[in-house]
Amino acid sequence: MRRGVDVVVAGLLLIVLSPVLAVTAILVRLRLGSPVLFRQLRPGLDGRLFTILKLRTMRDARYPGEPDADRTPPFGHRLRATSLDELPQLVNVLRGEMSLIGPRPTLQEQVARYGPHERRRLEVRPGLTGWAQVNGRNALSWPERIELDIWYIDHRSLALDLRIIGRTVARLVRPHGVTGDGGVNPDFPGPTDPP
């Protein structure tokens, strides 16, 4: 049933939001250049790799090793704050690589450092939004995010999913925790023992 809901809702959202997505994509092309879409391999369900889709938020590097924060202009920050850059992931949901709700997909090098406890995040499809997202997002430490995601996996229900959707809408209206301290998202430090 969850998969059916994912397909129906993602399809409807793509149709309804297609004008917003089209205008935003044009603005990305004009302000940040091409390609408009950012593609990156991410581990999904059971660690299987898939190509995540996002709208580009950073310009090309002016020199090797230029920090991401320096490459992100105000326009890119606004895209991230409003989560408009995440809209293409509705296609990932339709493909079955993601779900509407679940732990956010992280980088391969971070998952490579997971211990058995952290790998529990891979028991479900990654989501567009999730329990950790609506409880602090990148303002949380990695151990806090891991525990929130695992708590969600252990307590998944329709009522909890509806609660997450409501809180996601509130976060979109009043963004918080889009980036970590200093505009940089912390890297995953390595496995931690569960409390």
C-alpha positions as a Markdown table, in Angstrom:
| # | Residue | x | y | z |
|---|---|---|---|---|
| 1 | Met | 0.0 | 0.0 | 0.0 |
| 2 | Arg | 2.9 | 2.4 | 0.8 |
| 3 | Arg | 4.4 | 1.9 | -2.6 |
| 4 | Gly | 1.0 | 2.6 | -4.3 |
| 5 | Val | 0.6 | 5.8 | -2.3 |
| 6 | Asp | 4.1 | 6.9 | -3.2 |
| 7 | Val | 3.4 | 6.4 | -6.9 |
| 8 | Val | 0.0 | 8.2 | -6.9 |
| 9 | Val | 1.1 | 11.1 | -4.7 |
| 10 | Ala | 4.5 | 11.6 | -6.6 |
| 11 | Gly | 2.7 | 11.5 | -9.9 |
| 12 | Leu | 0.1 | 14.0 | -8.9 |
| 13 | Leu | 2.8 | 16.3 | -7.4 |
| 14 | Leu | 4.8 | 16.2 | -10.6 |
| 15 | Ile | 1.8 | 17.2 | -12.6 |
| 16 | Val | 0.7 | 20.0 | -10.2 |
| 17 | Leu | 4.2 | 21.3 | -9.6 |
| 18 | Ser | 5.5 | 21.0 | -13.2 |
| 19 | Pro | 5.1 | 24.7 | -13.9 |
| 20 | Val | 7.1 | 25.5 | -10.8 |
| 21 | Leu | 9.7 | 22.9 | -11.7 |
| 22 | Ala | 10.0 | 24.3 | -15.3 |
| 23 | Val | 10.4 | 27.9 | -14.2 |
| 24 | Thr | 12.9 | 27.0 | -11.5 |
| 25 | Ala | 14.9 | 24.9 | -14.0 |
| 26 | Ile | 15.1 | 27.8 | -16.4 |
| 27 | Leu | 16.3 | 30.1 | -13.6 |
| 28 | Val | 18.9 | 27.5 | -12.7 |
| 29 | Arg | 20.1 | 27.4 | -16.3 |
| 30 | Leu | 20.3 | 31.2 | -16.5 |
| 31 | Arg | 22.0 | 31.8 | -13.1 |
| 32 | Leu | 24.1 | 28.8 | -12.6 |
| 33 | Gly | 24.6 | 27.3 | -16.0 |
| 34 | Ser | 24.3 | 23.7 | -17.1 |
| 35 | Pro | 23.7 | 21.0 | -16.4 |
| 36 | Val | 20.5 | 22.0 | -14.7 |
| 37 | Leu | 20.2 | 18.7 | -12.9 |
| 38 | Phe | 22.7 | 17.5 | -10.4 |
| 39 | Arg | 23.1 | 13.7 | -10.4 |
| 40 | Gln | 24.9 | 11.6 | -7.8 |
| 41 | Leu | 25.0 | 8.0 | -6.8 |
| 42 | Arg | 23.5 | 7.3 | -3.4 |
| 43 | Pro | 22.9 | 4.1 | -1.4 |
| 44 | Gly | 19.2 | 3.3 | -1.1 |
| 45 | Leu | 17.3 | 0.3 | 0.1 |
| 46 | Asp | 19.6 | -2.4 | 1.3 |
| 47 | Gly | 22.6 | -0.2 | 0.2 |
| 48 | Arg | 21.7 | -0.6 | -3.6 |
| 49 | Leu | 23.0 | 2.4 | -5.5 |
| 50 | Phe | 20.7 | 4.7 | -7.4 |
| 51 | Thr | 21.2 | 8.1 | -9.1 |
| 52 | Ile | 19.6 | 10.8 | -7.1 |
| 53 | Leu | 18.2 | 13.8 | -9.0 |
| 54 | Lys | 18.4 | 17.4 | -7.7 |
| 55 | Leu | 18.3 | 20.9 | -9.3 |
| 56 | Arg | 21.7 | 22.4 | -9.4 |
| 57 | Thr | 22.4 | 24.9 | -6.5 |
| 58 | Met | 26.2 | 25.5 | -7.0 |
| 59 | Arg | 28.2 | 27.1 | -9.7 |
| 60 | Asp | 31.2 | 25.6 | -11.3 |
| 61 | Ala | 34.4 | 25.7 | -9.1 |
| 62 | Arg | 36.7 | 28.6 | -10.0 |
| 63 | Tyr | 39.7 | 26.5 | -8.8 |
| 64 | Pro | 40.3 | 22.9 | -7.6 |
| 65 | Gly | 39.1 | 22.3 | -4.1 |
| 66 | Glu | 37.0 | 25.5 | -3.8 |
| 67 | Pro | 34.7 | 25.0 | -0.8 |
| 68 | Asp | 31.1 | 24.2 | -1.5 |
| 69 | Ala | 29.9 | 27.1 | 0.6 |
| 70 | Asp | 31.8 | 29.5 | -1.6 |
| 71 | Arg | 30.3 | 28.0 | -4.7 |
| 72 | Thr | 26.7 | 28.4 | -3.5 |
| 73 | Pro | 25.3 | 31.9 | -4.4 |
| 74 | Pro | 22.2 | 33.4 | -2.7 |
| 75 | Phe | 20.0 | 31.9 | -5.4 |
| 76 | Gly | 21.3 | 28.4 | -4.6 |
| 77 | His | 20.8 | 29.0 | -0.9 |
| 78 | Arg | 17.1 | 30.0 | -1.6 |
| 79 | Leu | 16.6 | 26.8 | -3.6 |
| 80 | Arg | 17.9 | 24.7 | -0.7 |
| 81 | Ala | 15.9 | 26.7 | 1.9 |
| 82 | Thr | 12.7 | 26.2 | 0.1 |
| 83 | Ser | 13.6 | 22.6 | -0.9 |
| 84 | Leu | 12.8 | 23.4 | -4.6 |
| 85 | Asp | 16.1 | 21.7 | -5.5 |
| 86 | Glu | 14.6 | 18.4 | -4.3 |
| 87 | Leu | 11.6 | 18.4 | -6.6 |
| 88 | Pro | 13.3 | 16.1 | -9.2 |
| 89 | Gln | 13.4 | 13.4 | -6.6 |
| 90 | Leu | 9.7 | 12.8 | -7.3 |
| 91 | Val | 11.0 | 11.0 | -10.3 |
| 92 | Asn | 13.2 | 8.9 | -8.0 |
| 93 | Val | 10.0 | 8.0 | -6.1 |
| 94 | Leu | 8.2 | 7.0 | -9.3 |
| 95 | Arg | 11.1 | 4.8 | -10.2 |
| 96 | Gly | 10.9 | 3.0 | -6.8 |
| 97 | Glu | 14.3 | 4.2 | -5.7 |
| 98 | Met | 12.9 | 6.5 | -3.0 |
| 99 | Ser | 9.8 | 6.9 | -1.0 |
| 100 | Leu | 7.9 | 10.0 | 0.0 |
| 101 | Ile | 8.9 | 9.4 | 3.7 |
| 102 | Gly | 12.1 | 7.7 | 5.0 |
| 103 | Pro | 15.6 | 8.5 | 6.0 |
| 104 | Arg | 17.3 | 11.0 | 3.7 |
| 105 | Pro | 19.8 | 9.2 | 1.4 |
| 106 | Thr | 23.5 | 10.0 | 2.2 |
| 107 | Leu | 26.8 | 9.8 | 0.4 |
| 108 | Gln | 28.5 | 6.5 | -0.4 |
| 109 | Glu | 31.6 | 7.3 | 1.6 |
| 110 | Gln | 29.4 | 8.0 | 4.7 |
| 111 | Val | 27.5 | 4.7 | 4.3 |
| 112 | Ala | 30.8 | 2.9 | 4.0 |
| 113 | Arg | 31.6 | 4.0 | 7.5 |
| 114 | Tyr | 28.3 | 2.8 | 8.9 |
| 115 | Gly | 28.4 | 0.2 | 11.7 |
| 116 | Pro | 25.7 | -2.5 | 12.0 |
| 117 | His | 23.5 | 0.0 | 14.0 |
| 118 | Glu | 23.7 | 2.8 | 11.4 |
| 119 | Arg | 23.1 | 0.3 | 8.6 |
| 120 | Arg | 19.5 | -0.1 | 9.9 |
| 121 | Arg | 18.8 | 3.2 | 8.0 |
| 122 | Leu | 19.0 | 1.1 | 4.8 |
| 123 | Glu | 16.2 | -1.2 | 5.8 |
| 124 | Val | 13.7 | 1.1 | 4.1 |
| 125 | Arg | 13.7 | 3.2 | 0.9 |
| 126 | Pro | 15.2 | 6.7 | 1.5 |
| 127 | Gly | 12.7 | 9.5 | 1.6 |
| 128 | Leu | 12.0 | 13.0 | 0.3 |
| 129 | Thr | 11.4 | 13.9 | 3.9 |
| 130 | Gly | 11.6 | 12.0 | 7.2 |
| 131 | Trp | 11.5 | 12.1 | 11.0 |
| 132 | Ala | 15.1 | 13.4 | 11.3 |
| 133 | Gln | 14.3 | 16.0 | 8.6 |
| 134 | Val | 11.4 | 17.5 | 10.5 |
| 135 | Asn | 13.2 | 17.3 | 13.9 |
| 136 | Gly | 16.2 | 19.5 | 13.0 |
| 137 | Arg | 17.6 | 18.4 | 9.7 |
| 138 | Asn | 21.3 | 19.3 | 9.3 |
| 139 | Ala | 21.3 | 21.2 | 12.6 |
| 140 | Leu | 21.3 | 17.8 | 14.3 |
| 141 | Ser | 24.5 | 15.8 | 15.0 |
| 142 | Trp | 24.9 | 12.6 | 13.0 |
| 143 | Pro | 24.2 | 10.3 | 16.0 |
| 144 | Glu | 20.9 | 12.2 | 16.7 |
| 145 | Arg | 19.9 | 11.8 | 13.0 |
| 146 | Ile | 20.7 | 8.2 | 13.0 |
| 147 | Glu | 18.6 | 7.6 | 16.2 |
| 148 | Leu | 15.6 | 9.5 | 14.8 |
| 149 | Asp | 15.7 | 7.6 | 11.6 |
| 150 | Ile | 15.9 | 4.2 | 13.3 |
| 151 | Trp | 13.1 | 5.3 | 15.7 |
| 152 | Tyr | 11.0 | 6.0 | 12.6 |
| 153 | Ile | 11.8 | 2.7 | 11.0 |
| 154 | Asp | 10.7 | 0.9 | 14.3 |
| 155 | His | 7.5 | 3.0 | 14.6 |
| 156 | Arg | 6.3 | 3.5 | 11.0 |
| 157 | Ser | 2.6 | 4.0 | 10.7 |
| 158 | Leu | 0.1 | 6.0 | 8.7 |
| 159 | Ala | -0.5 | 8.4 | 11.7 |
| 160 | Leu | 3.3 | 9.0 | 12.0 |
| 161 | Asp | 3.6 | 9.6 | 8.2 |
| 162 | Leu | 0.8 | 12.1 | 8.3 |
| 163 | Arg | 2.5 | 13.9 | 11.2 |
| 164 | Ile | 5.7 | 14.0 | 9.2 |
| 165 | Ile | 3.9 | 15.5 | 6.2 |
| 166 | Gly | 2.3 | 18.2 | 8.3 |
| 167 | Arg | 5.6 | 19.1 | 9.9 |
| 168 | Thr | 7.3 | 19.1 | 6.5 |
| 169 | Val | 4.9 | 21.7 | 5.3 |
| 170 | Ala | 5.6 | 23.8 | 8.3 |
| 171 | Arg | 9.3 | 23.5 | 7.7 |
| 172 | Leu | 8.9 | 24.6 | 4.1 |
| 173 | Val | 7.0 | 27.7 | 5.3 |
| 174 | Arg | 9.6 | 28.4 | 8.0 |
| 175 | Pro | 12.9 | 26.7 | 7.0 |
| 176 | His | 15.3 | 25.6 | 9.8 |
| 177 | Gly | 18.4 | 23.5 | 9.8 |
| 178 | Val | 18.9 | 23.5 | 6.1 |
| 179 | Thr | 22.7 | 23.6 | 6.7 |
| 180 | Gly | 24.9 | 22.9 | 9.7 |
| 181 | Asp | 27.0 | 25.5 | 11.5 |
| 182 | Gly | 28.8 | 27.9 | 9.2 |
| 183 | Gly | 26.8 | 26.8 | 6.2 |
| 184 | Val | 28.5 | 23.4 | 6.0 |
| 185 | Asn | 26.8 | 20.1 | 6.6 |
| 186 | Pro | 28.8 | 17.8 | 8.9 |
| 187 | Asp | 30.3 | 14.6 | 7.6 |
| 188 | Phe | 29.4 | 11.3 | 9.1 |
| 189 | Pro | 32.1 | 10.6 | 11.7 |
| 190 | Gly | 31.8 | 6.8 | 11.8 |
| 191 | Pro | 29.8 | 4.2 | 13.7 |
| 192 | Thr | 28.5 | 4.8 | 17.2 |
| 193 | Asp | 27.1 | 2.4 | 19.7 |
| 194 | Pro | 23.3 | 2.6 | 20.2 |
| 195 | Pro | 22.3 | 4.2 | 23.5 |
